Amino acid sequence: MSSCRPVICPPQCRINNCVIPRMVPYIHPVVFINRLTIVNVPRHFFLPINRTVIVDPGCPTTCS
């Protein structure tokens, strides 16, 4: 019976991952804008103007 020396292999890594939740606040500012739009709407006003017009038929040339 022969005696052999032991063979040493390189080590194996075994990783056990655990997850621990950590709250990270994210702040989202929201700007509310009340927007007023001016719309031009025509409103018509009528200004009365009174004029006196003289109609002159001229001097008569014949008998009526």
mmCIF file as Biopython writes it, N, C-alpha, C and O atoms, coordinates in Angstrom:
data_model
#
loop_
_atom_site.group_PDB
_atom_site.id
_atom_site.type_symbol
_atom_site.label_atom_id
_atom_site.label_alt_id
_atom_site.label_comp_id
_atom_site.label_asym_id
_atom_site.label_entity_id
_atom_site.label_seq_id
_atom_site.pdbx_PDB_ins_code
_atom_site.Cartn_x
_atom_site.Cartn_y
_atom_site.Cartn_z
_atom_site.occupancy
_atom_site.B_iso_or_equiv
_atom_site.auth_seq_id
_atom_site.auth_asym_id
_atom_site.pdbx_PDB_model_num
ATOM 1   N N  . MET A ? 1  ? 0.831   -1.143  0.000   1.0 0.0 1  A 1 
ATOM 2   C CA . MET A ? 1  ? 0.000   0.000   0.000   1.0 0.0 1  A 1 
ATOM 3   C C  . MET A ? 1  ? 0.889   1.222   0.000   1.0 0.0 1  A 1 
ATOM 4   O O  . MET A ? 1  ? 1.766   1.378   0.850   1.0 0.0 1  A 1 
ATOM 5   N N  . SER A ? 2  ? 0.645   2.091   -0.973  1.0 0.0 2  A 1 
ATOM 6   C CA . SER A ? 2  ? 1.481   3.262   -1.038  1.0 0.0 2  A 1 
ATOM 7   C C  . SER A ? 2  ? 0.730   4.441   -0.470  1.0 0.0 2  A 1 
ATOM 8   O O  . SER A ? 2  ? -0.488  4.561   -0.600  1.0 0.0 2  A 1 
ATOM 9   N N  . SER A ? 3  ? 1.433   5.237   0.111   1.0 0.0 3  A 1 
ATOM 10  C CA . SER A ? 3  ? 0.843   6.414   0.732   1.0 0.0 3  A 1 
ATOM 11  C C  . SER A ? 3  ? 1.030   7.598   -0.217  1.0 0.0 3  A 1 
ATOM 12  O O  . SER A ? 3  ? 2.132   7.854   -0.701  1.0 0.0 3  A 1 
ATOM 13  N N  . CYS A ? 4  ? -0.061  8.312   -0.470  1.0 0.0 4  A 1 
ATOM 14  C CA . CYS A ? 4  ? -0.014  9.469   -1.366  1.0 0.0 4  A 1 
ATOM 15  C C  . CYS A ? 4  ? -0.200  10.729  -0.542  1.0 0.0 4  A 1 
ATOM 16  O O  . CYS A ? 4  ? -0.884  10.757  0.481   1.0 0.0 4  A 1 
ATOM 17  N N  . ARG A ? 5  ? 0.415   11.712  -1.020  1.0 0.0 5  A 1 
ATOM 18  C CA . ARG A ? 5  ? 0.239   13.005  -0.362  1.0 0.0 5  A 1 
ATOM 19  C C  . ARG A ? 5  ? -1.101  13.597  -0.797  1.0 0.0 5  A 1 
ATOM 20  O O  . ARG A ? 5  ? -1.524  13.392  -1.935  1.0 0.0 5  A 1 
ATOM 21  N N  . PRO A ? 6  ? -1.747  14.301  0.061   1.0 0.0 6  A 1 
ATOM 22  C CA . PRO A ? 6  ? -3.051  14.860  -0.314  1.0 0.0 6  A 1 
ATOM 23  C C  . PRO A ? 6  ? -2.895  15.986  -1.343  1.0 0.0 6  A 1 
ATOM 24  O O  . PRO A ? 6  ? -1.922  16.740  -1.317  1.0 0.0 6  A 1 
ATOM 25  N N  . VAL A ? 7  ? -3.854  16.079  -2.227  1.0 0.0 7  A 1 
ATOM 26  C CA . VAL A ? 7  ? -3.878  17.146  -3.232  1.0 0.0 7  A 1 
ATOM 27  C C  . VAL A ? 7  ? -4.770  18.263  -2.685  1.0 0.0 7  A 1 
ATOM 28  O O  . VAL A ? 7  ? -5.927  18.024  -2.340  1.0 0.0 7  A 1 
ATOM 29  N N  . ILE A ? 8  ? -4.237  19.461  -2.608  1.0 0.0 8  A 1 
ATOM 30  C CA . ILE A ? 8  ? -5.008  20.604  -2.088  1.0 0.0 8  A 1 
ATOM 31  C C  . ILE A ? 8  ? -5.475  21.438  -3.279  1.0 0.0 8  A 1 
ATOM 32  O O  . ILE A ? 8  ? -4.680  21.983  -4.044  1.0 0.0 8  A 1 
ATOM 33  N N  . CYS A ? 9  ? -6.754  21.508  -3.394  1.0 0.0 9  A 1 
ATOM 34  C CA . CYS A ? 9  ? -7.370  22.273  -4.490  1.0 0.0 9  A 1 
ATOM 35  C C  . CYS A ? 9  ? -7.501  23.729  -4.070  1.0 0.0 9  A 1 
ATOM 36  O O  . CYS A ? 9  ? -7.475  24.033  -2.877  1.0 0.0 9  A 1 
ATOM 37  N N  . PRO A ? 10 ? -7.644  24.647  -5.050  1.0 0.0 10 A 1 
ATOM 38  C CA . PRO A ? 10 ? -7.846  26.055  -4.684  1.0 0.0 10 A 1 
ATOM 39  C C  . PRO A ? 10 ? -9.211  26.228  -3.999  1.0 0.0 10 A 1 
ATOM 40  O O  . PRO A ? 10 ? -10.147 25.473  -4.263  1.0 0.0 10 A 1 
ATOM 41  N N  . PRO A ? 11 ? -9.307  27.209  -3.135  1.0 0.0 11 A 1 
ATOM 42  C CA . PRO A ? 11 ? -10.562 27.358  -2.379  1.0 0.0 11 A 1 
ATOM 43  C C  . PRO A ? 11 ? -11.709 27.841  -3.275  1.0 0.0 11 A 1 
ATOM 44  O O  . PRO A ? 11 ? -11.496 28.577  -4.238  1.0 0.0 11 A 1 
ATOM 45  N N  . GLN A ? 12 ? -12.884 27.423  -2.946  1.0 0.0 12 A 1 
ATOM 46  C CA . GLN A ? 12 ? -14.083 27.869  -3.630  1.0 0.0 12 A 1 
ATOM 47  C C  . GLN A ? 12 ? -14.763 28.925  -2.759  1.0 0.0 12 A 1 
ATOM 48  O O  . GLN A ? 12 ? -14.857 28.796  -1.539  1.0 0.0 12 A 1 
ATOM 49  N N  . CYS A ? 13 ? -15.224 29.959  -3.428  1.0 0.0 13 A 1 
ATOM 50  C CA . CYS A ? 13 ? -15.942 31.003  -2.682  1.0 0.0 13 A 1 
ATOM 51  C C  . CYS A ? 13 ? -17.428 30.749  -2.808  1.0 0.0 13 A 1 
ATOM 52  O O  . CYS A ? 13 ? -17.947 30.536  -3.904  1.0 0.0 13 A 1 
ATOM 53  N N  . ARG A ? 14 ? -18.082 30.773  -1.714  1.0 0.0 14 A 1 
ATOM 54  C CA . ARG A ? 14 ? -19.524 30.634  -1.697  1.0 0.0 14 A 1 
ATOM 55  C C  . ARG A ? 14 ? -20.077 31.881  -1.016  1.0 0.0 14 A 1 
ATOM 56  O O  . ARG A ? 14 ? -19.794 32.138  0.154   1.0 0.0 14 A 1 
ATOM 57  N N  . ILE A ? 15 ? -20.870 32.653  -1.762  1.0 0.0 15 A 1 
ATOM 58  C CA . ILE A ? 15 ? -21.375 33.934  -1.254  1.0 0.0 15 A 1 
ATOM 59  C C  . ILE A ? 15 ? -22.866 33.796  -0.995  1.0 0.0 15 A 1 
ATOM 60  O O  . ILE A ? 15 ? -23.629 33.330  -1.842  1.0 0.0 15 A 1 
ATOM 61  N N  . ASN A ? 16 ? -23.247 34.204  0.171   1.0 0.0 16 A 1 
ATOM 62  C CA . ASN A ? 16 ? -24.660 34.221  0.524   1.0 0.0 16 A 1 
ATOM 63  C C  . ASN A ? 16 ? -25.107 35.684  0.525   1.0 0.0 16 A 1 
ATOM 64  O O  . ASN A ? 16 ? -24.778 36.428  1.449   1.0 0.0 16 A 1 
ATOM 65  N N  . ASN A ? 17 ? -25.864 36.108  -0.517  1.0 0.0 17 A 1 
ATOM 66  C CA . ASN A ? 17 ? -26.317 37.495  -0.630  1.0 0.0 17 A 1 
ATOM 67  C C  . ASN A ? 17 ? -27.629 37.689  0.111   1.0 0.0 17 A 1 
ATOM 68  O O  . ASN A ? 17 ? -28.567 36.905  -0.029  1.0 0.0 17 A 1 
ATOM 69  N N  . CYS A ? 18 ? -27.669 38.730  0.886   1.0 0.0 18 A 1 
ATOM 70  C CA . CYS A ? 18 ? -28.897 39.128  1.568   1.0 0.0 18 A 1 
ATOM 71  C C  . CYS A ? 18 ? -29.237 40.540  1.119   1.0 0.0 18 A 1 
ATOM 72  O O  . CYS A ? 18 ? -28.349 41.348  0.849   1.0 0.0 18 A 1 
ATOM 73  N N  . VAL A ? 19 ? -30.516 40.827  1.041   1.0 0.0 19 A 1 
ATOM 74  C CA . VAL A ? 19 ? -30.960 42.154  0.621   1.0 0.0 19 A 1 
ATOM 75  C C  . VAL A ? 19 ? -31.651 42.813  1.804   1.0 0.0 19 A 1 
ATOM 76  O O  . VAL A ? 19 ? -32.552 42.243  2.419   1.0 0.0 19 A 1 
ATOM 77  N N  . ILE A ? 20 ? -31.210 44.019  2.105   1.0 0.0 20 A 1 
ATOM 78  C CA . ILE A ? 20 ? -31.837 44.798  3.175   1.0 0.0 20 A 1 
ATOM 79  C C  . ILE A ? 20 ? -32.389 46.062  2.535   1.0 0.0 20 A 1 
ATOM 80  O O  . ILE A ? 20 ? -31.613 46.860  2.009   1.0 0.0 20 A 1 
ATOM 81  N N  . PRO A ? 21 ? -33.692 46.275  2.560   1.0 0.0 21 A 1 
ATOM 82  C CA . PRO A ? 21 ? -34.256 47.468  1.921   1.0 0.0 21 A 1 
ATOM 83  C C  . PRO A ? 21 ? -33.925 48.736  2.707   1.0 0.0 21 A 1 
ATOM 84  O O  . PRO A ? 21 ? -33.943 48.745  3.938   1.0 0.0 21 A 1 
ATOM 85  N N  . ARG A ? 22 ? -33.630 49.777  1.987   1.0 0.0 22 A 1 
ATOM 86  C CA . ARG A ? 22 ? -33.362 51.075  2.597   1.0 0.0 22 A 1 
ATOM 87  C C  . ARG A ? 22 ? -34.204 52.102  1.860   1.0 0.0 22 A 1 
ATOM 88  O O  . ARG A ? 22 ? -34.117 52.218  0.637   1.0 0.0 22 A 1 
ATOM 89  N N  . MET A ? 23 ? -35.008 52.835  2.587   1.0 0.0 23 A 1 
ATOM 90  C CA . MET A ? 23 ? -35.884 53.829  1.992   1.0 0.0 23 A 1 
ATOM 91  C C  . MET A ? 23 ? -35.073 55.058  1.610   1.0 0.0 23 A 1 
ATOM 92  O O  . MET A ? 23 ? -34.337 55.610  2.428   1.0 0.0 23 A 1 
ATOM 93  N N  . VAL A ? 24 ? -35.216 55.478  0.364   1.0 0.0 24 A 1 
ATOM 94  C CA . VAL A ? 24 ? -34.570 56.686  -0.128  1.0 0.0 24 A 1 
ATOM 95  C C  . VAL A ? 24 ? -35.680 57.613  -0.615  1.0 0.0 24 A 1 
ATOM 96  O O  . VAL A ? 24 ? -36.356 57.289  -1.591  1.0 0.0 24 A 1 
ATOM 97  N N  . PRO A ? 25 ? -35.883 58.751  0.036   1.0 0.0 25 A 1 
ATOM 98  C CA . PRO A ? 25 ? -36.978 59.631  -0.386  1.0 0.0 25 A 1 
ATOM 99  C C  . PRO A ? 25 ? -36.633 60.367  -1.686  1.0 0.0 25 A 1 
ATOM 100 O O  . PRO A ? 25 ? -35.536 60.904  -1.845  1.0 0.0 25 A 1 
ATOM 101 N N  . TYR A ? 26 ? -37.579 60.376  -2.588  1.0 0.0 26 A 1 
ATOM 102 C CA . TYR A ? 26 ? -37.489 61.144  -3.819  1.0 0.0 26 A 1 
ATOM 103 C C  . TYR A ? 26 ? -38.585 62.197  -3.761  1.0 0.0 26 A 1 
ATOM 104 O O  . TYR A ? 26 ? -39.767 61.866  -3.669  1.0 0.0 26 A 1 
ATOM 105 N N  . ILE A ? 27 ? -38.202 63.436  -3.815  1.0 0.0 27 A 1 
ATOM 106 C CA . ILE A ? 27 ? -39.167 64.528  -3.714  1.0 0.0 27 A 1 
ATOM 107 C C  . ILE A ? 27 ? -39.399 65.090  -5.115  1.0 0.0 27 A 1 
ATOM 108 O O  . ILE A ? 27 ? -38.459 65.481  -5.806  1.0 0.0 27 A 1 
ATOM 109 N N  . HIS A ? 28 ? -40.660 65.122  -5.516  1.0 0.0 28 A 1 
ATOM 110 C CA . HIS A ? 28 ? -41.043 65.637  -6.828  1.0 0.0 28 A 1 
ATOM 111 C C  . HIS A ? 28 ? -41.889 66.880  -6.628  1.0 0.0 28 A 1 
ATOM 112 O O  . HIS A ? 28 ? -43.082 66.760  -6.351  1.0 0.0 28 A 1 
ATOM 113 N N  . PRO A ? 29 ? -41.319 68.069  -6.759  1.0 0.0 29 A 1 
ATOM 114 C CA . PRO A ? 29 ? -42.138 69.273  -6.611  1.0 0.0 29 A 1 
ATOM 115 C C  . PRO A ? 29 ? -43.106 69.406  -7.793  1.0 0.0 29 A 1 
ATOM 116 O O  . PRO A ? 29 ? -42.750 69.147  -8.943  1.0 0.0 29 A 1 
ATOM 117 N N  . VAL A ? 30 ? -44.308 69.809  -7.482  1.0 0.0 30 A 1 
ATOM 118 C CA . VAL A ? 30 ? -45.336 70.003  -8.498  1.0 0.0 30 A 1 
ATOM 119 C C  . VAL A ? 30 ? -45.815 71.442  -8.394  1.0 0.0 30 A 1 
ATOM 120 O O  . VAL A ? 30 ? -46.204 71.898  -7.319  1.0 0.0 30 A 1 
ATOM 121 N N  . VAL A ? 31 ? -45.786 72.150  -9.509  1.0 0.0 31 A 1 
ATOM 122 C CA . VAL A ? 31 ? -46.233 73.539  -9.544  1.0 0.0 31 A 1 
ATOM 123 C C  . VAL A ? 31 ? -47.569 73.579  -10.270 1.0 0.0 31 A 1 
ATOM 124 O O  . VAL A ? 31 ? -47.667 73.181  -11.431 1.0 0.0 31 A 1 
ATOM 125 N N  . PHE A ? 32 ? -48.592 74.059  -9.582  1.0 0.0 32 A 1 
ATOM 126 C CA . PHE A ? 32 ? -49.904 74.214  -10.195 1.0 0.0 32 A 1 
ATOM 127 C C  . PHE A ? 32 ? -50.034 75.659  -10.644 1.0 0.0 32 A 1 
ATOM 128 O O  . PHE A ? 32 ? -49.830 76.581  -9.854  1.0 0.0 32 A 1 
ATOM 129 N N  . ILE A ? 33 ? -50.369 75.856  -11.900 1.0 0.0 33 A 1 
ATOM 130 C CA . ILE A ? 33 ? -50.455 77.199  -12.466 1.0 0.0 33 A 1 
ATOM 131 C C  . ILE A ? 33 ? -51.898 77.462  -12.866 1.0 0.0 33 A 1 
ATOM 132 O O  . ILE A ? 33 ? -52.473 76.714  -13.656 1.0 0.0 33 A 1 
ATOM 133 N N  . ASN A ? 34 ? -52.478 78.515  -12.326 1.0 0.0 34 A 1 
ATOM 134 C CA . ASN A ? 34 ? -53.796 78.960  -12.748 1.0 0.0 34 A 1 
ATOM 135 C C  . ASN A ? 34 ? -53.579 79.999  -13.836 1.0 0.0 34 A 1 
ATOM 136 O O  . ASN A ? 34 ? -53.073 81.091  -13.576 1.0 0.0 34 A 1 
ATOM 137 N N  . ARG A ? 35 ? -53.958 79.657  -15.032 1.0 0.0 35 A 1 
ATOM 138 C CA . ARG A ? 35 ? -53.657 80.497  -16.174 1.0 0.0 35 A 1 
ATOM 139 C C  . ARG A ? 35 ? -54.931 81.173  -16.661 1.0 0.0 35 A 1 
ATOM 140 O O  . ARG A ? 35 ? -55.924 80.508  -16.957 1.0 0.0 35 A 1 
ATOM 141 N N  . LEU A ? 36 ? -54.894 82.484  -16.740 1.0 0.0 36 A 1 
ATOM 142 C CA . LEU A ? 36 ? -56.016 83.263  -17.238 1.0 0.0 36 A 1 
ATOM 143 C C  . LEU A ? 36 ? -55.630 83.852  -18.580 1.0 0.0 36 A 1 
ATOM 144 O O  . LEU A ? 36 ? -54.656 84.597  -18.683 1.0 0.0 36 A 1 
ATOM 145 N N  . THR A ? 37 ? -56.382 83.524  -19.591 1.0 0.0 37 A 1 
ATOM 146 C CA . THR A ? 37 ? -56.099 84.013  -20.930 1.0 0.0 37 A 1 
ATOM 147 C C  . THR A ? 37 ? -57.133 85.067  -21.286 1.0 0.0 37 A 1 
ATOM 148 O O  . THR A ? 37 ? -58.335 84.819  -21.194 1.0 0.0 37 A 1 
ATOM 149 N N  . ILE A ? 38 ? -56.675 86.227  -21.686 1.0 0.0 38 A 1 
ATOM 150 C CA . ILE A ? 38 ? -57.569 87.308  -22.069 1.0 0.0 38 A 1 
ATOM 151 C C  . ILE A ? 38 ? -57.893 87.171  -23.538 1.0 0.0 38 A 1 
ATOM 152 O O  . ILE A ? 38 ? -57.001 87.074  -24.381 1.0 0.0 38 A 1 
ATOM 153 N N  . VAL A ? 39 ? -59.177 87.164  -23.834 1.0 0.0 39 A 1 
ATOM 154 C CA . VAL A ? 39 ? -59.641 87.045  -25.216 1.0 0.0 39 A 1 
ATOM 155 C C  . VAL A ? 39 ? -60.331 88.355  -25.574 1.0 0.0 39 A 1 
ATOM 156 O O  . VAL A ? 39 ? -61.240 88.794  -24.870 1.0 0.0 39 A 1 
ATOM 157 N N  . ASN A ? 40 ? -59.904 88.974  -26.659 1.0 0.0 40 A 1 
ATOM 158 C CA . ASN A ? 40 ? -60.507 90.232  -27.094 1.0 0.0 40 A 1 
ATOM 159 C C  . ASN A ? 40 ? -61.822 89.950  -27.818 1.0 0.0 40 A 1 
ATOM 160 O O  . ASN A ? 40 ? -61.852 89.253  -28.832 1.0 0.0 40 A 1 
ATOM 161 N N  . VAL A ? 41 ? -62.890 90.498  -27.285 1.0 0.0 41 A 1 
ATOM 162 C CA . VAL A ? 41 ? -64.215 90.337  -27.875 1.0 0.0 41 A 1 
ATOM 163 C C  . VAL A ? 41 ? -64.681 91.729  -28.275 1.0 0.0 41 A 1 
ATOM 164 O O  . VAL A ? 41 ? -64.785 92.605  -27.417 1.0 0.0 41 A 1 
ATOM 165 N N  . PRO A ? 42 ? -64.964 91.959  -29.556 1.0 0.0 42 A 1 
ATOM 166 C CA . PRO A ? 42 ? -65.373 93.307  -29.977 1.0 0.0 42 A 1 
ATOM 167 C C  . PRO A ? 42 ? -66.772 93.638  -29.459 1.0 0.0 42 A 1 
ATOM 168 O O  . PRO A ? 42 ? -67.690 92.819  -29.507 1.0 0.0 42 A 1 
ATOM 169 N N  . ARG A ? 43 ? -66.897 94.858  -28.967 1.0 0.0 43 A 1 
ATOM 170 C CA . ARG A ? 43 ? -68.189 95.377  -28.547 1.0 0.0 43 A 1 
ATOM 171 C C  . ARG A ? 43 ? -68.368 96.685  -29.304 1.0 0.0 43 A 1 
ATOM 172 O O  . ARG A ? 43 ? -67.606 97.632  -29.108 1.0 0.0 43 A 1 
ATOM 173 N N  . HIS A ? 44 ? -69.362 96.733  -30.156 1.0 0.0 44 A 1 
ATOM 174 C CA . HIS A ? 44 ? -69.539 97.860  -31.058 1.0 0.0 44 A 1 
ATOM 175 C C  . HIS A ? 44 ? -70.451 98.904  -30.425 1.0 0.0 44 A 1 
ATOM 176 O O  . HIS A ? 44 ? -71.517 98.593  -29.893 1.0 0.0 44 A 1 
ATOM 177 N N  . PHE A ? 45 ? -70.004 100.129 -30.498 1.0 0.0 45 A 1 
ATOM 178 C CA . PHE A ? 45 ? -70.797 101.272 -30.059 1.0 0.0 45 A 1 
ATOM 179 C C  . PHE A ? 45 ? -71.014 102.166 -31.275 1.0 0.0 45 A 1 
ATOM 180 O O  . PHE A ? 45 ? -70.099 102.376 -32.072 1.0 0.0 45 A 1 
ATOM 181 N N  . PHE A ? 46 ? -72.212 102.683 -31.410 1.0 0.0 46 A 1 
ATOM 182 C CA . PHE A ? 46 ? -72.531 103.551 -32.536 1.0 0.0 46 A 1 
ATOM 183 C C  . PHE A ? 46 ? -72.765 104.954 -32.001 1.0 0.0 46 A 1 
ATOM 184 O O  . PHE A ? 46 ? -73.598 105.168 -31.121 1.0 0.0 46 A 1 
ATOM 185 N N  . LEU A ? 47 ? -72.027 105.890 -32.537 1.0 0.0 47 A 1 
ATOM 186 C CA . LEU A ? 47 ? -72.129 107.284 -32.125 1.0 0.0 47 A 1 
ATOM 187 C C  . LEU A ? 47 ? -72.985 108.029 -33.150 1.0 0.0 47 A 1 
ATOM 188 O O  . LEU A ? 47 ? -72.558 108.211 -34.290 1.0 0.0 47 A 1 
ATOM 189 N N  . PRO A ? 48 ? -74.174 108.456 -32.765 1.0 0.0 48 A 1 
ATOM 190 C CA . PRO A ? 48 ? -75.024 109.167 -33.727 1.0 0.0 48 A 1 
ATOM 191 C C  . PRO A ? 48 ? -74.508 110.593 -33.975 1.0 0.0 48 A 1 
ATOM 192 O O  . PRO A ? 48 ? -74.147 111.313 -33.044 1.0 0.0 48 A 1 
ATOM 193 N N  . ILE A ? 49 ? -74.486 110.962 -35.219 1.0 0.0 49 A 1 
ATOM 194 C CA . ILE A ? 49 ? -74.077 112.311 -35.613 1.0 0.0 49 A 1 
ATOM 195 C C  . ILE A ? 49 ? -75.230 112.918 -36.414 1.0 0.0 49 A 1 
ATOM 196 O O  . ILE A ? 49 ? -75.651 112.347 -37.419 1.0 0.0 49 A 1 
ATOM 197 N N  . ASN A ? 50 ? -75.731 114.050 -35.983 1.0 0.0 50 A 1 
ATOM 198 C CA . ASN A ? 50 ? -76.828 114.736 -36.668 1.0 0.0 50 A 1 
ATOM 199 C C  . ASN A ? 50 ? -76.264 115.884 -37.493 1.0 0.0 50 A 1 
ATOM 200 O O  . ASN A ? 50 ? -75.515 116.718 -36.985 1.0 0.0 50 A 1 
ATOM 201 N N  . ARG A ? 51 ? -76.626 115.917 -38.751 1.0 0.0 51 A 1 
ATOM 202 C CA . ARG A ? 51 ? -76.183 116.999 -39.640 1.0 0.0 51 A 1 
ATOM 203 C C  . ARG A ? 51 ? -77.427 117.615 -40.290 1.0 0.0 51 A 1 
ATOM 204 O O  . ARG A ? 51 ? -78.410 116.928 -40.570 1.0 0.0 51 A 1 
ATOM 205 N N  . THR A ? 52 ? -77.355 118.877 -40.510 1.0 0.0 52 A 1 
ATOM 206 C CA . THR A ? 52 ? -78.426 119.569 -41.229 1.0 0.0 52 A 1 
ATOM 207 C C  . THR A ? 52 ? -77.935 119.846 -42.633 1.0 0.0 52 A 1 
ATOM 208 O O  . THR A ? 52 ? -76.927 120.528 -42.822 1.0 0.0 52 A 1 
ATOM 209 N N  . VAL A ? 53 ? -78.629 119.331 -43.596 1.0 0.0 53 A 1 
ATOM 210 C CA . VAL A ? 53 ? -78.257 119.493 -44.990 1.0 0.0 53 A 1 
ATOM 211 C C  . VAL A ? 53 ? -79.355 120.327 -45.652 1.0 0.0 53 A 1 
ATOM 212 O O  . VAL A ? 53 ? -80.537 119.996 -45.562 1.0 0.0 53 A 1 
ATOM 213 N N  . ILE A ? 54 ? -78.960 121.391 -46.303 1.0 0.0 54 A 1 
ATOM 214 C CA . ILE A ? 54 ? -79.907 122.250 -47.016 1.0 0.0 54 A 1 
ATOM 215 C C  . ILE A ? 54 ? -79.889 121.870 -48.484 1.0 0.0 54 A 1 
ATOM 216 O O  . ILE A ? 54 ? -78.846 121.871 -49.138 1.0 0.0 54 A 1 
ATOM 217 N N  . VAL A ? 55 ? -81.061 121.550 -48.978 1.0 0.0 55 A 1 
ATOM 218 C CA . VAL A ? 55 ? -81.199 121.204 -50.392 1.0 0.0 55 A 1 
ATOM 219 C C  . VAL A ? 55 ? -81.831 122.414 -51.074 1.0 0.0 55 A 1 
ATOM 220 O O  . VAL A ? 55 ? -82.986 122.740 -50.801 1.0 0.0 55 A 1 
ATOM 221 N N  . ASP A ? 56 ? -81.112 123.065 -51.931 1.0 0.0 56 A 1 
ATOM 222 C CA . ASP A ? 56 ? -81.598 124.265 -52.645 1.0 0.0 56 A 1 
ATOM 223 C C  . ASP A ? 56 ? -81.886 123.868 -54.083 1.0 0.0 56 A 1 
ATOM 224 O O  . ASP A ? 56 ? -80.966 123.526 -54.826 1.0 0.0 56 A 1 
ATOM 225 N N  . PRO A ? 57 ? -83.153 123.909 -54.485 1.0 0.0 57 A 1 
ATOM 226 C CA . PRO A ? 57 ? -83.450 123.528 -55.857 1.0 0.0 57 A 1 
ATOM 227 C C  . PRO A ? 57 ? -83.061 124.588 -56.871 1.0 0.0 57 A 1 
ATOM 228 O O  . PRO A ? 57 ? -83.190 124.386 -58.078 1.0 0.0 57 A 1 
ATOM 229 N N  . GLY A ? 58 ? -82.598 125.685 -56.384 1.0 0.0 58 A 1 
ATOM 230 C CA . GLY A ? 58 ? -82.206 126.739 -57.313 1.0 0.0 58 A 1 
ATOM 231 C C  . GLY A ? 58 ? -83.390 127.665 -57.586 1.0 0.0 58 A 1 
ATOM 232 O O  . GLY A ? 58 ? -84.511 127.404 -57.151 1.0 0.0 58 A 1 
ATOM 233 N N  . CYS A ? 59 ? -83.128 128.735 -58.303 1.0 0.0 59 A 1 
ATOM 234 C CA . CYS A ? 59 ? -84.187 129.683 -58.637 1.0 0.0 59 A 1 
ATOM 235 C C  . CYS A ? 59 ? -85.071 129.121 -59.741 1.0 0.0 59 A 1 
ATOM 236 O O  . CYS A ? 59 ? -84.580 128.523 -60.698 1.0 0.0 59 A 1 
ATOM 237 N N  . PRO A ? 60 ? -86.377 129.317 -59.601 1.0 0.0 60 A 1 
ATOM 238 C CA . PRO A ? 60 ? -87.264 128.794 -60.656 1.0 0.0 60 A 1 
ATOM 239 C C  . PRO A ? 60 ? -87.099 129.569 -61.949 1.0 0.0 60 A 1 
ATOM 240 O O  . PRO A ? 60 ? -86.932 130.789 -61.949 1.0 0.0 60 A 1 
ATOM 241 N N  . THR A ? 61 ? -87.147 128.858 -63.013 1.0 0.0 61 A 1 
ATOM 242 C CA . THR A ? 61 ? -87.050 129.506 -64.325 1.0 0.0 61 A 1 
ATOM 243 C C  . THR A ? 61 ? -88.356 129.484 -65.079 1.0 0.0 61 A 1 
ATOM 244 O O  . THR A ? 61 ? -88.507 130.167 -66.092 1.0 0.0 61 A 1 
ATOM 245 N N  . THR A ? 62 ? -89.281 128.720 -64.602 1.0 0.0 62 A 1 
ATOM 246 C CA . THR A ? 62 ? -90.588 128.640 -65.272 1.0 0.0 62 A 1 
ATOM 247 C C  . THR A ? 62 ? -91.691 128.757 -64.231 1.0 0.0 62 A 1 
ATOM 248 O O  . THR A ? 62 ? -91.434 128.642 -63.033 1.0 0.0 62 A 1 
ATOM 249 N N  . CYS A ? 63 ? -92.896 128.981 -64.679 1.0 0.0 63 A 1 
ATOM 250 C CA . CYS A ? 63 ? -94.054 129.021 -63.778 1.0 0.0 63 A 1 
ATOM 251 C C  . CYS A ? 63 ? -94.470 127.593 -63.452 1.0 0.0 63 A 1 
ATOM 252 O O  . CYS A ? 63 ? -94.393 126.678 -64.271 1.0 0.0 63 A 1 
ATOM 253 N N  . SER A ? 64 ? -94.910 127.459 -62.226 1.0 0.0 64 A 1 
ATOM 254 C CA . SER A ? 64 ? -95.402 126.148 -61.887 1.0 0.0 64 A 1 
ATOM 255 C C  . SER A ? 64 ? -96.909 126.119 -61.880 1.0 0.0 64 A 1 
ATOM 256 O O  . SER A ? 64 ? -97.506 125.076 -61.611 1.0 0.0 64 A 1 
#
